[in-house]
Amino acid sequence: MKVLISVDMEGISGIVHPTETNPDRYDYERGRALMTADANAVITGVLDAEPAAVVLVADAHGPFRNLLPEELDRRAHLVRGKPRPLGMLGGLDEHTDAVLLVGYHARAGRGPAVLAHTMSDNVLDVRVAGRSMGEIGLNAAMAGHLGVPVVLLSGDDIACAELSDLVPSAVTVAVKQALGQAAAVVLHPEEARERLRRAAAEAMTRRAGVSPLTLAGPLDVEVDLYGTYMVELATLVPGVSRAEGGRTVTFTATDFAEAYRLVLLLVQLAAIKPG
């Protein structure tokens, strides 16, 4: 059995502020330690239920170099660094049996969610077949395209509700109750880790009852970008065009894998500043 644990940072237990998630800010090292501890709790829970599982842990925040390798459970394999195929889902393939999303956050504009955004502050919204999707939905659907279910998510209560809307049978763990973009009522980290361990074991036990999230192509995709120059860069990509309104680009993908990869590319293009 092969299991992928994708670990973001904004939804980690105890984290509420950008200083805890930004490598250039003073509280980042504490955030890294909290992130690694949550990941270890989930690894332990997976292996409690499936002792023979091969567990890959994809560092899925920012530079993809946040988890402390020397502190990570030695029974897991760490997927680290970027760029890499499938981004936040590095290591995923059709042989994967389950995906667990740890430390995830709600999509851009979904308030009052802690540190809500979609891929980048430069992206205001992504709509696939008319449905707004953040990192939770995009990653769940990419896994689903390969026939792999997302069986667990941890984050704040808003993020948990976001996955439950898409995959009702998945297990969710709310490690904090959102009060706003940078405020929450948080569990003690040790309590959160105990809940994560139990929930991961439960999710693996129940995984056969969780259906992959699948979206059949072709798919119309709209991406709202923060700046007009980002739109101008995006339209240099074949198949991408500007919609009315100035900030939206559109394209049609043959399947969700194509949509996912092109969204990742547009996010990278949006980070380029005009000369």
N, C-alpha and C positions, 0 to 999 in steps of 0.2 A: 504494500500500500504506500502511496506517495501523497503527502499532504503539504500544501503551501500556506504559510502564515505570512500575510502581508501586513507590515507594521508601519503605520503613519504616526504622527507625533501629537497633533493638536487634540486628539481624543484620549490621550493617555491619562491615567488616573493622577489627579493633583495638578495637572497643567491647565492654566487659564489665560496666559499672557504671551505675546510674541517674544518677550525676552527669554522665555523658557524654550523656545523652538528655533531661535535664530543663532547660527554659529558665531555671529559677530557680537552677540549681546552677553551681558554679564551672568545671566542665570542659566545659560545653555547647558553647562555641564550637569547641573541638577536635572534638567529635562532629559538628558541622555541617560542618566542613571535610572530615572523613573521609567523611561521607555524600555530599557533593557530588562528591568525587573518585571514589567507587565508581559513582555515577550516570553520570558522564562516561565512565568506562571501558565501561559497558554501552551507552551511546549510540553510542560509537565502534564497538563490535563490531557493533551492529545495522546501522550505516551501512556498515561494511566489507562486509557481506553483501548489503545492499539499499540502495545509494546514493541511490535515489530515494524512499525511505520517508519518510512524514510521521511524526515521532516526538513523542509527547506524554509528558511526565514528570509523574506525579502525586505530589506531596509527600504522603506517607501516614502521617506520624507525628504524634501529639499534636495540636498546633494546625494542622497542615498548612502551617506557615510556617517550615520548618527549612532547606531547601536554599537555598544562597546564589545568588540569581538572577544576580548579576553574574559569578559563577564558573562557572555552568552552561554547557555546550557551546551555543554560539549557534545551532546547527543544530536544536535541540530547542525545543519549546513547553512551558512550565511551567504546570501546573495547580496553583494555590496558593490556600489559604484554605478556610474552612468557615463554615457548613454548605453542603453541595453534594450534588447527586444522586450516589448510589452511593458516597459516602464515600471510602474508600481507592482506589477504582477510578474516581475522577473523570475524565471524558473518554472512558470506555468507551461504545461503542454497537455496534449490529449490523454496522457497517461496519469495525470493528476486525479486523485479521487475526491478531494475536498479542498476548499479554500476557506481560510478564516481571516477576517479583516479586524485588525487590532489597532486601537487608538485612532479610529477614523472620525471624521467631522462631517457636519451637514454641508449641503451645497450652498453656493453663493446666493445671498438674499433670503435664506431660510432662517428667520430669527424667531426667538432670541437664542441663537445657537452659538456655542463657544468657538471662536476663531473660524467661522464659516467662510468658505471660499470654494472655488472650483479650479483646481490645478494651479492657478496663479491669480494674483490680484488684477491681472490684466484681462481676465475672462469674467464677464458679467453673467453669462448664462450659456448653457449648451442644451439644445433641444433636439431630441432624436425622435423622428416621427411625431413631432408636436409635443413631446413630453420632456419637461425640464429634468435634466440628469446631472448630478454632481459626480464626485469621485466614487461614491458608493455605487450609484447606478451604473456608471460607465464600467467600473471594474467587475461588478457582478454580471453585467451583460457580456463582457469580454470572456470571463470564465465560462459563462453559459454557452457562448458560441462554440467552445471546445467541449461542451457537454459536462462541465464541472460545476457542481452546486457550491454556492457560498452558504456555509452552514452556521457561521457565527460572526457577529460584529460586536465590538466594544467601542464605547465613546460616550458622549453625553446623551441625554434622553431624546433630543431632537434627531441626532444621528441614528439612534436605535429605531425610532419611528420611521425614518426614511427607508431603512432596509426592510422593516416589517411591511411597509406598503408594497414593496417590490417582491419580497420573498417571505410570505407570512409564516412559513414553517421553520424559518431559521431561528436560532437562539440568539438573543441579544443580552448584553450586559451594560447597563447604564452605570458608569463609574462616577458620574456627576450629573447634577440637575442644573441645566443652563439658566442663568439669570440675564445674560447678555453676551455681547461679543467677547468680552474679557472678564467675565465673572460667572461663578457657579458655586453651588453647594457641593463640595467634593467628599467622597469617601476617604477614610484613612487609607493610605496606599496598601498596607498589609491586608485590610479588609477587602479592598478591591482585588488584590491578587488571589485571595482565597476564592472569591466569587468567580474570577476568571478561570482558575484551575477547574473548579467544579463545572462551570458552563462549557469549557472546551471538551471535557470528557463527555458531558451530556450530548453536545453537538455531534461528536464523532459517533456516539452510540445511535443517534437518531438520523444520521446522514442519509440513509437509504430512503427516508421519507421526505427529503428536501429536493424539490425539482430545480434544475438549472433555469436561470432567467434567460430566455431566448427571444430574440427579436429577428424576425425574418426579413431579408432584404428583397428588393432594394429599399434603402432607407434615406429619407430626406433629412439632412442635418443643418441646423442653424447655430451659429456661434456669435454671440454678442461680445465685442471687444471694447476695451476701455478707450482707446485712442484711434482717431481716424488714420493716422499713419500706420497703425497695426493692420487696419483693414487693407490699406494700400499694399503692404507687404504680403498679406494673405492672398490677395487676388493675383499675385505672381504665380501661384501654384495652379497648374492645369486643373480645370474642373471646378475651381472655387470662384464664386462671383459675389459681387456686392449686392445686397438687398436694399430696398428703399429704407431710408431712415439713417443712413450714414455709418452706423456702428455694427451692422450685422453682415456676416458673410454666410453663404449657403453652398452646399454641395450635395450630390447624391452618391451614396456608396452602394456597391453591389451587395455587401454583407456587413455585419457588425465589425469584423476584424479590420476591414478597410476604413470604416468610420472611426474606429478607435485610434488607429495609427495616424490618420489625418488630423484628428483633434490634437494628438500629442505634438504633431509637427506645427500646427497653428499656435499652440501654446509657446513653443520655442521661438517661433518667428515674432510673436508679440513681445518677447523679451528684448528684442533688438532695438536699440535707441537710434533715432535718426542722426545722421552725421552732420 
